[in-house]
Amino acid sequence: MESTIFKIFVFCMFIVLGVLILGLLKWILKYIKLCYQHVLWRVKILIIFPINILIIILWLIIENLFEKNQPELLIAIIIGCIGSYYIFKDEEGDQINK
């Protein structure tokens, strides 16, 4: 019984991790857009760093979860990302309109 409760708790914490990861990815994407829209080519070259961070974070998470044979935690992260996207979508629209 305690093992089942702990597994449910870990699953819920990975949903929260998915929410945090989506926030981090949005923050990184904001800087990718800023670098891409800039006029100078030297600044456009700096787009390499946020893209590398974005790829490395996702790769490490996916690789570690499959190494440990726990793909259900990857599903929990995806559920957290999708849920937070729909929850916080309205707040972003309100900030743009102000």
N, C-alpha and C positions, 0 to 999 in steps of 0.2 A: 504494500500500500504506500509506504513512504517513497519507494522508488518511482512509482507512478506519479505521485504528487511532485517530486523533484523534476521528473521529465516534463511535466506540464509547465512548471515554473521556468525551466530552461527554454522551452518553446516560446513562452510569453516574453521572456527577456530578449530573445532573438527577434521577435516582432518589434520590440522597442529599438533594438539595434538597427533594424531596417529603417525605422523612422529617422534615426540619427544619421545613417548613411545617406539617405536621400537628401537631408539638409546639407551635408558636406558636399555631395555631388552637385547640388544646385549652386553652392557657393563657388566651387571650382569652375562650373560652366559659365558663371558670370564673368570670371576673369578670362576665360577662353574667348568669350564674345568681345570683351574689351580689347584684348590683344589682336584679335582678328580684324576689328573695325578700325584700328589705328592706322594713320597715314604712313608712318615710318616703317620701313621694312625691318629695321633692327628690333622694333617692338613686336612686329609680327613673328619674328623668330622666337621670341619668348613664349609663344604659344606651346612650344614643345614641353616646357616644364609642367603646366597644369594638365596637359593631355597624358603625360607619363604618370603623374600622380593618380589621375583618374583610372588609368588602365591597371596600375600596380595594385591599388586598393581592391578593385574588383577581382583581379587575378588571385591575390593572396587569400581572399575570403573563399572563393570558389575552390581553390586548390586545397586549402586546409580542411574544408568540410568534406570533400570527397576522399581525402587521405584518411580521415578518421571514420569514414563510412557512415556519415550522417547527412544525407541529402535532405532529410526532412527539416533540418535547421536552415538550409538554403531556401526552402519553400517558405519558412517563417519570415526570413529576411525579405523575400519578395512580397509577401502579404503586408508586411510593415511598410514597405516602400509604396505600394499601391494605395494602401489605406491612408497614409499621410499625404500623398499627392491629392487625393480627393478631399481630405479634411481641410488642408491648408490652401487649397486652390482659391477659395472665396476670399481669404484674407489677402492674398497677393493681388487680386483684382481690385480690392478696396484701396490698397496702398497706391496703386497706379492711378486711380481716379482722383486721389486727393491732390 
